[in-house]
Amino acid sequence: MEGVWHNPKNSVAVKTGACPDKTGGSKLCGWVVRADEEAQGDARDGGTPS
């Protein structure tokens, strides 16, 4: 399912789409496209550098 997902608090948005895959597979990937300051802080606290 491709599109943009928003969490219930609307503090994070994730775009989903086909992964860059040189083998021609049909894998689904997600990329964070927006996160508010609190969500970014939570991610840093959890060990995500940026």
Secondary structure as UniProt FT lines:
FT   STRAND          3..6
FT   TURN            8..9
FT   STRAND          12..18
FT   TURN            22..23
FT   STRAND          28..35
FT   HELIX           37..45
FT   TURN            46..47
//
